[in-house]
Amino acid sequence: MRIRPAVAAVSLATGLSALAASAAPTAALAADRAAPSGTVFSHVAVDGGKDIVLGLTTKKTVTITWTATDPDGVAASYAYLWHGPNTDDADGILPLYPPPGTCTVSATDPTTSTCKVSFAVDAARDLDHNGLAGTWKVLAGAQDNTDDWTETDAAGTARIKRLAKVTVNAAPEPVKKGRTVTVTGRLGRANWESGSYTGYQGQSVKLQFRKKGSYAYTTLKTVTSGAAGALRTTTKAKADGYFRFVFAGTATTGPATAAGDFVDVR
């Protein structure tokens, strides 16, 4: 956490356009970081706590909400996402030019404001390497009514994940009851570096079946994706119905469910 003096801060009135390119901290700023914080940030949420799952060309509006509390009241506040070991060595900032947040002062507590900011994320423009998948931190900052500034580097977190896709094909069709059904497919995920969906090897994927006329799927077994994300397994034909593969996702990759493939059992 650090407190930033007004003379060193970027004016919110200019849209905070220089935040992403701030210079290395001065000795004075380093001393300020040791000072107690005036503004406290709480209830920080990114898209309501949901994962941000992005494909190769996904365009999405992301919203950060937070509460800022300061004994002197909050004059202005802002927040953005960053990725990396620390803010000085961040390899990702979203958005690149953070806009000011919109804040509303509590009707019952003038020291507390609820704030919100929304911004566009374009996967093709903003994500240039796969290492950006995973946990991002929320930097929150505020100016109080006495012109003191506070910034908290890790006021909250968000997960940005690579979009996954899984396919399925059950054969033969039709098939005699009791005979073997071979189910194949492929698990892939967005590769932001190559601009394609590449196979995701070594992942657990469930094979599920839904009997014709039913609305519920039942898990038959779990298989592991092979080279290039290949999926292959067998099961016995018992009744007309739909087979599908389901991938639960990982810390860096979103979940995926294949559309059911119908097999006619005779």
C-alpha positions as CSV (number, residue, x, y, z in Angstrom):
1,M,0.0,0.0,0.0
2,R,1.3,3.5,-0.7
3,I,0.1,7.1,-0.2
4,R,0.9,9.3,-3.1
5,P,1.1,13.1,-2.6
6,A,-1.0,15.2,-4.9
7,V,2.0,16.8,-6.6
8,A,3.2,13.4,-7.7
9,A,-0.2,12.1,-8.7
10,V,-1.8,12.1,-12.2
11,S,-4.9,14.3,-12.3
12,L,-8.1,12.4,-12.6
13,A,-9.5,15.2,-14.7
14,T,-7.1,14.2,-17.5
15,G,-8.5,10.7,-17.5
16,L,-5.4,9.2,-15.7
17,S,-3.9,8.7,-19.1
18,A,-0.3,8.6,-17.7
19,L,-0.9,5.9,-15.0
20,A,0.4,3.1,-17.2
21,A,3.7,4.9,-17.8
22,S,4.5,6.2,-14.4
23,A,8.2,6.7,-13.6
24,A,10.2,4.9,-11.0
25,P,9.4,6.0,-7.4
26,T,11.4,8.9,-6.0
27,A,13.0,8.9,-2.6
28,A,10.1,11.0,-1.4
29,L,7.5,8.6,-2.7
30,A,9.3,5.7,-1.1
31,A,9.1,7.5,2.2
32,D,5.4,8.1,1.6
33,R,4.8,4.4,1.1
34,A,5.8,3.9,4.7
35,A,3.1,6.3,5.9
36,P,-0.3,5.1,7.1
37,S,-3.0,5.0,4.6
38,G,-5.9,7.5,4.7
39,T,-8.2,5.7,2.3
40,V,-9.3,2.1,2.8
41,F,-10.6,0.1,-0.2
42,S,-13.0,-2.7,0.4
43,H,-15.6,-4.8,-1.4
44,V,-13.5,-4.9,-4.5
45,A,-15.0,-7.0,-7.2
46,V,-14.2,-7.6,-10.9
47,D,-17.3,-8.6,-13.0
48,G,-19.0,-9.6,-9.8
49,G,-16.3,-12.2,-9.0
50,K,-16.7,-14.1,-12.3
51,D,-13.7,-15.3,-14.3
52,I,-12.9,-13.3,-17.4
53,V,-12.6,-15.9,-20.2
54,L,-11.2,-14.7,-23.5
55,G,-10.7,-16.3,-26.9
56,L,-8.6,-15.1,-29.7
57,T,-10.7,-12.1,-30.7
58,T,-13.1,-11.8,-27.8
59,K,-14.2,-8.2,-27.0
60,K,-15.7,-7.7,-23.6
61,T,-16.6,-4.9,-21.2
62,V,-15.1,-5.5,-17.7
63,T,-16.4,-3.7,-14.6
64,I,-14.6,-3.1,-11.4
65,T,-16.6,-2.0,-8.3
66,W,-15.2,-1.0,-4.9
67,T,-15.9,1.0,-1.8
68,A,-13.5,3.8,-0.7
69,T,-13.5,5.0,2.9
70,D,-11.5,8.0,4.1
71,P,-11.9,10.1,7.3
72,D,-11.8,13.3,5.1
73,G,-14.1,11.9,2.5
74,V,-13.3,10.8,-1.0
75,A,-13.0,13.4,-3.8
76,A,-12.1,11.0,-6.6
77,S,-11.1,7.3,-7.1
78,Y,-9.9,4.9,-9.8
79,A,-9.0,1.3,-10.3
80,Y,-7.4,-0.9,-12.9
81,L,-6.0,-4.4,-13.4
82,W,-2.4,-5.3,-13.6
83,H,-0.4,-8.5,-14.0
84,G,3.2,-9.3,-13.0
85,P,5.5,-9.6,-10.0
86,N,4.9,-5.9,-9.0
87,T,3.5,-2.7,-10.5
88,D,6.9,-1.5,-11.5
89,D,7.5,-4.7,-13.6
90,A,3.9,-5.3,-14.7
91,D,3.7,-7.1,-18.0
92,G,0.0,-6.3,-18.4
93,I,-2.3,-3.4,-17.6
94,L,-6.0,-3.3,-18.3
95,P,-7.0,-0.8,-19.5
96,L,-3.8,0.7,-20.7
97,Y,-5.1,4.2,-20.0
98,P,-7.3,3.8,-16.9
99,P,-10.3,6.2,-16.8
100,P,-11.5,7.7,-13.5
101,G,-14.1,5.8,-11.6
102,T,-17.7,7.1,-11.0
103,C,-18.2,7.4,-7.2
104,T,-21.3,8.0,-5.2
105,V,-21.0,9.3,-1.6
106,S,-23.1,7.4,1.0
107,A,-26.2,9.3,2.1
108,T,-25.6,8.2,5.7
109,D,-21.8,8.3,5.9
110,P,-19.9,11.1,4.1
111,T,-16.6,9.3,4.6
112,T,-17.6,6.4,2.4
113,S,-18.1,6.3,-1.4
114,T,-19.1,3.4,-3.7
115,C,-17.2,3.5,-7.0
116,K,-17.4,1.8,-10.4
117,V,-15.5,1.8,-13.6
118,S,-16.1,-0.1,-16.9
119,F,-13.6,-0.5,-19.7
120,A,-13.3,-2.5,-22.9
121,V,-11.0,-5.5,-23.3
122,D,-10.0,-6.7,-26.7
123,A,-8.1,-10.1,-26.6
124,A,-6.4,-9.6,-29.9
125,R,-5.2,-6.1,-28.9
126,D,-4.5,-6.5,-25.2
127,L,-3.2,-10.1,-24.7
128,D,0.0,-10.9,-26.5
129,H,1.3,-13.9,-24.6
130,N,-0.1,-16.9,-22.8
131,G,1.6,-16.0,-19.5
132,L,-1.0,-13.4,-19.0
133,A,-3.6,-16.1,-18.2
134,G,-4.2,-16.5,-14.4
135,T,-4.5,-14.1,-11.5
136,W,-4.4,-10.3,-12.0
137,K,-4.5,-7.8,-9.2
138,V,-6.6,-4.7,-8.8
139,L,-4.8,-1.4,-8.1
140,A,-7.1,1.1,-6.4
141,G,-6.3,4.7,-5.8
142,A,-8.1,7.7,-4.3
143,Q,-7.8,11.4,-3.6
144,D,-9.5,12.6,-0.4
145,N,-11.0,16.1,0.2
146,T,-7.7,17.4,1.6
147,D,-5.9,16.5,-1.6
148,D,-4.0,13.5,-0.1
149,W,-3.6,10.5,-2.4
150,T,-3.6,6.8,-1.5
151,E,-2.9,3.8,-3.7
152,T,-3.2,0.1,-2.9
153,D,-1.5,-2.2,-5.3
154,A,-3.4,-5.3,-4.4
155,A,-6.9,-4.1,-3.4
156,G,-8.4,-7.2,-5.0
157,T,-7.9,-9.9,-7.6
158,A,-9.4,-11.2,-10.8
159,R,-8.8,-14.3,-13.0
160,I,-8.3,-13.9,-16.8
161,K,-8.5,-17.3,-18.6
162,R,-7.9,-18.7,-22.0
163,L,-11.1,-19.9,-23.8
164,A,-11.3,-23.6,-24.2
165,K,-13.2,-25.6,-26.8
166,V,-14.0,-29.3,-26.8
167,T,-15.5,-31.5,-29.6
168,V,-17.1,-34.9,-29.6
169,N,-18.0,-37.6,-32.1
170,A,-19.6,-41.0,-31.1
171,A,-19.5,-43.9,-33.6
172,P,-20.8,-46.0,-35.2
173,E,-24.3,-44.5,-35.8
174,P,-26.6,-46.4,-35.6
175,V,-25.3,-49.1,-33.4
176,K,-26.7,-52.4,-32.1
177,K,-27.5,-52.6,-28.4
178,G,-24.6,-54.0,-26.4
179,R,-22.0,-53.1,-29.0
180,T,-19.0,-50.8,-28.5
181,V,-19.4,-47.1,-29.1
182,T,-16.1,-45.2,-29.7
183,V,-16.2,-41.6,-28.6
184,T,-13.5,-39.2,-29.8
185,G,-12.9,-35.5,-29.6
186,R,-10.3,-32.8,-29.1
187,L,-9.7,-30.4,-26.3
188,G,-8.1,-27.1,-27.3
189,R,-7.7,-23.6,-25.9
190,A,-6.9,-20.1,-27.2
191,N,-3.2,-19.5,-27.9
192,W,-2.8,-15.8,-27.7
193,E,0.7,-16.0,-29.1
194,S,0.0,-18.1,-32.2
195,G,-3.5,-16.7,-32.8
196,S,-5.0,-20.2,-33.0
197,Y,-6.6,-22.9,-30.8
198,T,-4.0,-25.4,-29.8
199,G,-4.4,-28.8,-28.1
200,Y,-4.5,-29.0,-24.4
201,Q,-2.8,-32.2,-23.3
202,G,-2.9,-34.0,-20.0
203,Q,-6.2,-32.7,-18.8
204,S,-9.1,-34.6,-17.2
205,V,-12.3,-34.6,-19.3
206,K,-15.6,-36.2,-18.4
207,L,-17.5,-38.4,-20.8
208,Q,-21.2,-37.9,-20.1
209,F,-24.4,-39.5,-21.5
210,R,-28.0,-38.3,-21.6
211,K,-30.7,-40.8,-22.5
212,K,-33.2,-39.7,-25.1
213,G,-36.2,-38.0,-23.4
214,S,-34.1,-37.1,-20.4
215,Y,-32.8,-33.7,-19.5
216,A,-29.9,-34.8,-17.2
217,Y,-26.5,-36.0,-18.2
218,T,-24.7,-38.7,-16.2
219,T,-20.9,-39.0,-16.0
220,L,-19.7,-42.4,-17.4
221,K,-16.0,-42.0,-17.0
222,T,-13.1,-39.5,-16.9
223,V,-10.4,-39.6,-19.7
224,T,-7.2,-37.7,-20.1
225,S,-6.4,-35.6,-23.2
226,G,-3.5,-36.9,-25.2
227,A,-1.2,-35.3,-27.7
228,A,-2.7,-32.3,-29.4
229,G,-5.6,-32.5,-26.9
230,A,-6.9,-35.7,-28.5
231,L,-9.7,-37.5,-26.6
232,R,-10.6,-41.2,-27.2
233,T,-12.5,-43.8,-25.2
234,T,-15.1,-46.5,-25.5
235,T,-18.4,-47.5,-23.9
236,K,-21.2,-49.9,-24.4
237,A,-24.4,-48.9,-26.3
238,K,-27.3,-49.3,-24.0
239,A,-30.0,-46.8,-25.2
240,D,-30.6,-44.0,-27.6
241,G,-29.0,-40.8,-26.4
242,Y,-26.4,-38.2,-26.5
243,F,-22.7,-38.3,-25.6
244,R,-20.6,-35.3,-24.7
245,F,-17.2,-34.3,-23.3
246,V,-17.1,-31.8,-20.4
247,F,-13.9,-30.0,-19.3
248,A,-14.1,-28.3,-15.9
249,G,-11.3,-25.8,-16.6
250,T,-8.1,-24.9,-14.8
251,A,-6.5,-21.8,-13.1
252,T,-5.6,-20.5,-16.5
253,T,-8.2,-22.0,-18.8
254,G,-12.0,-21.7,-18.8
255,P,-14.4,-24.6,-18.9
256,A,-15.8,-26.2,-22.0
257,T,-18.7,-28.5,-22.9
258,A,-19.3,-30.2,-26.2
259,A,-22.7,-30.3,-27.8
260,G,-24.2,-33.7,-27.4
261,D,-23.7,-36.2,-30.2
262,F,-26.8,-38.5,-30.7
263,V,-26.4,-42.2,-31.2
264,D,-29.3,-44.4,-32.4
265,V,-29.2,-47.8,-30.6
266,R,-31.1,-50.6,-32.3
